[in-house]
Amino acid sequence: MSANDSRRLAWAYLSSVVSGACAPLNDLIASVGVEEAARAVREWDLPPALVRRTEARRHIDTAARDLEAVARIGGRLVTPDDDEWPAWRMVGFGGIDTRRQPEGAAPLALWVRGSMSIVEATERAIAVVGTRAPSDYGNYVATELVSELAAQGWTIVSGAAFGIDAASHRAALAVEGSTIAVLACGIEQHYPKAHERLLEEIAARGLVVSEYPPGTTPAKHRFLARNRLIAALSDAVVVVEAGWRSGARNTAKWARGLGRPALAVPGSVLTATSTGCHQMVRDGEATLVTSAREIIDEAGPLRLPVRGSDDAAARDTDGLAGDQLLVYEALPAVGSREPRELSEVSGVGIDGVRGVLPLLELAGFVGSDDTGWYRRRRA
């Protein structure tokens, strides 16, 4: 067995043991490596934070069988060892306090079905989510927005559920665009069952993704955790119709925590299916959008335009929007500030600040040292 095979088996084993987000395991792997972490789990040579999380399944090793099962359906396990791992997309998880939100840890690995590279598929990606019981208006708006976005080369990310999710996937496929379905179960399953044909088409022309190993069945807590991956793999989250209590609103909340714009499409004030969208806009949790152009304007804040000599008056910060611009402008011209102070000055929640700062750093806008975060001078 090669070293690569041994490491992949270790990733697959650990993915099955914890079956979802697990910050202490992520920390252990970062400290000792994946193979040593797998040994520690098997032998229960673990820090207290991991003992309870691993005790139920540590004796079950289905790694080889799981890898063979997904290979038979054209799938694979993508890990942080792989060039295909979407490392840029995972940066935002560093800003989430997993002591308060344990389900907010970065995924350990991703089970993937489809021939596209995750990195390439998410180079320009927008999540479109919403109610499972949309109105005719909601279906129409989702289809129109997605058709235009996909036709312009944006990958559409959603959860393959009934309603707005399904309409979004189908609209992207109809214009021969790319789409990603993020599941709350194993990628070999068709959930919901009525979407078997849709999921097969997505796998053939896009990607089906899950952090859960083969054999994992859907559960309520997995849907809520799945929503953070929909947000993470996207440049922005668009909510088209959502009730007062809605999984789509949960996805928008994750978007803000990960430093992504949360966007909401307005609807009739007389329909219950848009109350969630209207409340998010009212509370400042989402930006109102009514067209694909407005979505694109919000979704690409860190992709600065190429400027020629005739555009010398343009500012670098013209490429920033939403929370990123608020946090950047909360930094002093000289000196630095800690995240808590930035939150108070900018009005952005502390989790949002922690999600935005690494993105601004990678884009060259800010830096950090022992005194806090500061502005960088850009050429």
C-alpha positions as CSV (number, residue, x, y, z in Angstrom):
1,M,0.0,0.0,0.0
2,S,1.4,3.4,-1.0
3,A,1.6,6.3,1.5
4,N,-1.1,8.1,-0.4
5,D,-3.4,5.1,-0.1
6,S,-2.7,4.8,3.6
7,R,-3.5,8.5,4.1
8,R,-6.7,8.3,2.1
9,L,-7.9,5.3,4.1
10,A,-7.2,7.3,7.3
11,W,-9.3,10.2,6.0
12,A,-12.1,7.9,5.1
13,Y,-12.0,6.1,8.5
14,L,-12.1,9.4,10.4
15,S,-14.9,10.7,8.2
16,S,-17.0,7.7,9.1
17,V,-16.1,7.8,12.8
18,V,-17.3,11.4,13.4
19,S,-19.7,11.7,10.4
20,G,-19.8,15.5,10.3
21,A,-18.2,18.6,11.7
22,C,-15.7,18.0,14.5
23,A,-13.4,20.9,15.4
24,P,-11.3,18.9,17.9
25,L,-10.5,16.2,15.3
26,N,-9.5,19.0,12.8
27,D,-7.2,20.3,15.5
28,L,-5.7,16.9,16.2
29,I,-5.0,16.3,12.5
30,A,-3.4,19.7,12.1
31,S,-1.2,18.9,15.1
32,V,-0.1,15.2,14.4
33,G,-1.2,14.4,10.9
34,V,-4.1,12.3,9.6
35,E,-2.5,8.9,10.0
36,E,-1.4,9.5,13.6
37,A,-4.9,10.9,14.3
38,A,-6.5,7.8,12.9
39,R,-4.3,5.6,15.2
40,A,-5.1,7.8,18.2
41,V,-8.8,7.4,17.5
42,R,-8.6,3.6,17.1
43,E,-6.6,3.2,20.3
44,W,-8.5,5.9,22.2
45,D,-5.4,7.8,22.9
46,L,-7.2,11.1,22.7
47,P,-7.8,14.4,24.3
48,P,-10.9,14.6,26.4
49,A,-12.8,16.6,23.8
50,L,-12.6,13.7,21.4
51,V,-13.3,10.8,23.6
52,R,-17.0,11.1,23.7
53,R,-17.3,12.1,20.0
54,T,-15.5,9.0,18.8
55,E,-16.5,6.3,21.3
56,A,-19.6,5.0,19.4
57,R,-17.9,4.3,16.0
58,R,-14.2,4.1,16.5
59,H,-14.2,0.3,16.4
60,I,-16.0,0.4,13.0
61,D,-13.6,0.7,10.0
62,T,-15.4,0.8,6.7
63,A,-12.9,3.0,5.0
64,A,-11.9,0.6,2.2
65,R,-15.5,-0.5,1.6
66,D,-16.6,3.2,1.5
67,L,-13.9,4.2,-1.0
68,E,-14.8,1.2,-3.3
69,A,-18.5,2.0,-3.0
70,V,-18.2,5.6,-4.2
71,A,-15.7,4.6,-6.9
72,R,-18.3,2.3,-8.4
73,I,-20.7,5.2,-8.9
74,G,-18.0,7.5,-10.3
75,G,-17.3,9.2,-7.0
76,R,-14.2,9.9,-4.9
77,L,-13.1,11.3,-1.5
78,V,-11.5,14.7,-1.7
79,T,-9.2,15.6,1.2
80,P,-7.0,18.5,2.2
81,D,-4.1,16.4,0.7
82,D,-5.6,16.9,-2.8
83,D,-5.0,19.6,-5.3
84,E,-8.8,19.6,-5.8
85,W,-9.4,20.6,-2.1
86,P,-11.2,24.0,-2.1
87,A,-8.8,25.5,0.4
88,W,-9.8,29.1,-0.4
89,R,-13.4,28.2,0.3
90,M,-12.6,26.9,3.7
91,V,-10.8,30.0,5.0
92,G,-14.0,31.5,6.4
93,F,-14.4,28.7,8.9
94,G,-11.4,30.1,10.8
95,G,-13.7,33.0,11.9
96,I,-16.3,30.8,13.5
97,D,-16.1,30.1,17.3
98,T,-16.7,26.4,17.4
99,R,-17.0,26.4,21.1
100,R,-20.3,28.3,20.7
101,Q,-21.1,26.7,17.3
102,P,-19.6,23.2,17.2
103,E,-21.4,22.4,14.0
104,G,-19.5,25.3,12.4
105,A,-16.2,23.5,12.0
106,A,-14.7,23.1,8.6
107,P,-15.5,19.7,6.9
108,L,-13.0,17.0,7.5
109,A,-13.2,15.8,3.9
110,L,-15.7,15.8,1.0
111,W,-17.3,12.8,-0.7
112,V,-17.8,13.9,-4.3
113,R,-19.6,12.5,-7.4
114,G,-19.0,14.0,-10.8
115,S,-16.1,14.7,-13.1
116,M,-15.6,18.4,-12.5
117,S,-12.9,19.6,-10.1
118,I,-14.4,21.3,-7.0
119,V,-11.9,24.1,-7.3
120,E,-12.8,24.8,-10.9
121,A,-16.6,24.4,-10.2
122,T,-16.5,26.9,-7.4
123,E,-14.3,29.5,-9.0
124,R,-17.4,31.6,-9.5
125,A,-20.4,30.1,-7.6
126,I,-23.6,31.4,-6.2
127,A,-26.0,29.5,-3.9
128,V,-29.7,29.9,-4.6
129,V,-31.9,28.4,-1.9
130,G,-35.5,28.9,-0.6
131,T,-38.7,27.3,0.6
132,R,-39.7,23.8,-0.3
133,A,-43.2,25.0,-1.1
134,P,-42.7,28.0,-3.3
135,S,-45.4,30.1,-5.0
136,D,-45.5,30.3,-8.8
137,Y,-43.8,33.7,-8.4
138,G,-41.0,32.1,-6.4
139,N,-40.4,29.3,-9.0
140,Y,-40.5,31.9,-11.8
141,V,-38.0,34.3,-10.1
142,A,-35.6,31.5,-9.2
143,T,-35.6,30.1,-12.7
144,E,-35.1,33.5,-14.3
145,L,-32.3,34.5,-12.0
146,V,-30.5,31.2,-12.2
147,S,-30.8,31.0,-16.0
148,E,-29.1,34.3,-16.4
149,L,-26.4,33.6,-13.8
150,A,-25.6,30.1,-15.2
151,A,-25.5,31.5,-18.7
152,Q,-22.9,33.9,-17.6
153,G,-20.7,31.2,-16.2
154,W,-21.7,31.1,-12.6
155,T,-22.0,27.7,-10.9
156,I,-25.3,27.3,-9.0
157,V,-25.0,25.7,-5.6
158,S,-28.1,24.4,-3.8
159,G,-29.4,21.5,-1.7
160,A,-31.4,19.4,-4.1
161,A,-34.5,19.8,-1.9
162,F,-38.1,20.3,-3.3
163,G,-39.1,23.8,-4.3
164,I,-36.6,26.5,-4.9
165,D,-33.5,24.2,-4.7
166,A,-34.8,21.9,-7.4
167,A,-36.0,24.8,-9.6
168,S,-32.5,26.3,-9.3
169,H,-30.7,23.1,-10.3
170,R,-33.0,22.5,-13.2
171,A,-32.7,26.1,-14.5
172,A,-28.9,25.8,-14.5
173,L,-29.0,22.5,-16.3
174,A,-31.5,23.9,-18.9
175,V,-29.0,26.5,-20.1
176,E,-26.1,23.9,-20.0
177,G,-24.6,25.6,-16.9
178,S,-22.8,24.0,-14.0
179,T,-24.5,23.2,-10.7
180,I,-23.6,21.5,-7.4
181,A,-26.0,19.6,-5.1
182,V,-24.8,19.5,-1.5
183,L,-26.5,16.6,0.4
184,A,-27.2,15.8,4.0
185,C,-26.6,12.1,3.4
186,G,-24.3,9.9,1.5
187,I,-23.7,10.8,-2.2
188,E,-24.8,7.3,-3.3
189,Q,-28.3,8.1,-2.1
190,H,-31.1,9.9,-4.0
191,Y,-32.7,12.2,-1.5
192,P,-35.5,13.0,-1.9
193,K,-36.3,9.9,-3.8
194,A,-38.4,11.8,-6.3
195,H,-35.2,13.6,-7.4
196,E,-33.3,10.5,-8.4
197,R,-33.3,11.6,-12.1
198,L,-32.3,15.1,-11.2
199,L,-29.4,14.0,-9.0
200,E,-28.2,11.7,-11.7
201,E,-28.2,14.5,-14.2
202,I,-26.4,16.8,-11.7
203,A,-23.7,14.1,-11.2
204,A,-23.3,13.7,-14.9
205,R,-23.0,17.4,-15.6
206,G,-21.9,19.0,-12.3
207,L,-21.2,17.7,-8.8
208,V,-22.9,16.0,-6.0
209,V,-21.1,16.7,-2.7
210,S,-21.4,15.6,0.9
211,E,-19.3,15.6,4.0
212,Y,-21.0,12.4,5.1
213,P,-19.7,8.9,4.1
214,P,-21.7,6.3,2.1
215,G,-24.5,4.8,4.1
216,T,-25.3,8.0,6.0
217,T,-29.1,8.7,6.1
218,P,-30.7,12.2,6.1
219,A,-31.4,13.7,9.5
220,K,-32.6,17.1,10.6
221,H,-29.3,18.1,12.2
222,R,-27.4,17.1,9.1
223,F,-29.5,19.4,7.0
224,L,-28.7,22.4,9.2
225,A,-25.0,21.5,9.1
226,R,-25.2,20.9,5.4
227,N,-26.3,24.5,4.9
228,R,-22.9,25.8,6.0
229,L,-21.3,23.9,3.1
230,I,-23.7,25.4,0.6
231,A,-22.6,28.8,1.9
232,A,-18.9,28.0,2.0
233,L,-18.8,26.7,-1.6
234,S,-20.4,30.0,-2.9
235,D,-19.5,33.6,-3.3
236,A,-22.9,34.6,-2.1
237,V,-26.2,33.1,-0.9
238,V,-29.4,34.2,-2.5
239,V,-32.7,33.4,-0.7
240,V,-35.8,33.2,-3.0
241,E,-38.8,32.9,-0.8
242,A,-38.4,31.7,2.8
243,G,-40.8,31.5,5.6
244,W,-40.4,32.9,9.1
245,R,-38.6,29.7,10.2
246,S,-36.7,28.4,7.3
247,G,-33.6,26.3,6.5
248,A,-32.9,28.9,3.8
249,R,-32.6,31.6,6.4
250,N,-30.2,29.3,8.3
251,T,-28.0,29.1,5.1
252,A,-28.0,32.9,4.9
253,K,-26.9,33.1,8.5
254,W,-24.0,30.8,7.7
255,A,-23.1,33.0,4.8
256,R,-22.7,36.0,7.0
257,G,-20.6,34.0,9.5
258,L,-18.3,32.8,6.7
259,G,-17.9,36.3,5.2
260,R,-20.2,35.8,2.2
261,P,-22.9,38.2,1.2
262,A,-26.4,37.1,2.2
263,L,-29.0,38.3,-0.4
264,A,-32.8,38.1,-0.4
265,V,-35.3,38.5,-3.2
266,P,-38.5,40.4,-2.2
267,G,-42.0,39.1,-2.6
268,S,-45.5,40.1,-1.9
269,V,-46.2,41.4,1.6
270,L,-49.4,39.3,1.5
271,T,-47.7,35.9,1.1
272,A,-46.2,33.9,4.0
273,T,-43.5,32.5,1.7
274,S,-41.6,35.8,1.6
275,T,-41.8,36.8,5.3
276,G,-38.4,35.4,6.0
277,C,-36.8,37.3,3.1
278,H,-38.5,40.5,4.2
279,Q,-37.4,40.1,7.8
280,M,-33.8,39.4,6.9
281,V,-33.7,42.7,4.9
282,R,-35.5,44.6,7.7
283,D,-33.0,43.3,10.3
284,G,-30.0,44.0,8.1
285,E,-29.2,40.3,7.8
286,A,-29.5,40.3,4.0
287,T,-29.2,42.7,1.1
288,L,-32.3,43.1,-1.2
289,V,-31.7,42.0,-4.8
290,T,-34.0,41.9,-7.7
291,S,-31.8,40.9,-10.7
292,A,-28.9,38.8,-11.7
293,R,-26.9,41.9,-12.2
294,E,-27.4,43.0,-8.6
295,I,-26.5,39.5,-7.4
296,I,-23.2,39.5,-9.4
297,D,-22.4,43.0,-8.0
298,E,-22.7,41.7,-4.5
299,A,-21.1,38.2,-5.1
300,G,-17.7,39.3,-6.5
301,P,-16.4,41.7,-3.8
302,L,-12.8,40.3,-3.8
303,R,-12.4,40.0,-7.5
304,L,-11.1,43.5,-8.3
305,P,-11.5,44.7,-11.8
306,V,-8.5,45.1,-14.1
307,R,-7.9,48.8,-14.5
308,G,-6.1,50.6,-17.2
309,S,-4.3,53.9,-17.1
310,D,-7.6,55.7,-18.0
311,D,-9.1,54.5,-14.7
312,A,-6.6,55.9,-12.3
313,A,-9.2,57.6,-10.2
314,A,-10.8,54.3,-9.3
315,R,-10.2,53.1,-5.7
316,D,-9.1,49.6,-4.7
317,T,-12.0,49.5,-2.2
318,D,-14.5,49.9,-5.1
319,G,-14.2,46.1,-5.3
320,L,-15.4,45.6,-1.8
321,A,-19.0,45.5,-0.6
322,G,-21.2,44.5,2.3
323,D,-19.5,43.3,5.5
324,Q,-16.0,43.3,3.9
325,L,-16.3,47.0,3.2
326,L,-17.7,47.8,6.6
327,V,-14.9,45.9,8.4
328,Y,-12.2,47.4,6.2
329,E,-13.4,50.9,6.8
330,A,-13.5,50.3,10.5
331,L,-9.7,49.8,10.5
332,P,-7.8,53.0,11.3
333,A,-5.6,54.6,8.7
334,V,-2.7,54.2,11.1
335,G,-2.5,51.5,13.8
336,S,-4.6,48.4,14.3
337,R,-7.7,47.1,16.0
338,E,-8.8,43.7,17.5
339,P,-11.8,41.9,16.1
340,R,-14.0,42.8,19.1
341,E,-13.3,46.5,18.5
342,L,-13.8,46.1,14.8
343,S,-17.2,44.6,15.5
344,E,-18.3,47.5,17.6
345,V,-17.0,50.1,15.1
346,S,-18.3,48.4,12.0
347,G,-21.6,47.1,13.4
348,V,-20.8,43.6,12.0
349,G,-21.2,40.7,14.4
350,I,-18.1,39.3,15.8
351,D,-18.5,36.0,13.9
352,G,-18.9,38.0,10.7
353,V,-15.7,40.0,11.5
354,R,-13.7,36.9,12.1
355,G,-15.0,35.4,8.8
356,V,-14.2,38.5,6.8
357,L,-10.7,39.3,8.0
358,P,-9.0,36.2,6.5
359,L,-10.6,36.9,3.2
360,L,-9.4,40.5,3.3
361,E,-5.9,39.3,4.2
362,L,-5.8,36.9,1.3
363,A,-6.9,39.6,-1.1
364,G,-4.1,41.9,0.3
365,F,-6.2,44.5,2.0
366,V,-5.2,43.8,5.6
367,G,-2.5,42.2,7.7
368,S,-2.2,41.2,11.3
369,D,0.4,41.2,14.1
370,D,0.5,41.0,17.9
371,T,-1.4,44.3,18.1
372,G,-4.3,43.3,15.9
373,W,-5.4,43.9,12.3
374,Y,-4.3,46.8,10.2
375,R,-4.6,48.1,6.7
376,R,-2.1,47.2,4.1
377,R,-0.9,49.7,1.4
378,R,-1.8,48.3,-2.0
379,A,0.3,49.0,-5.1
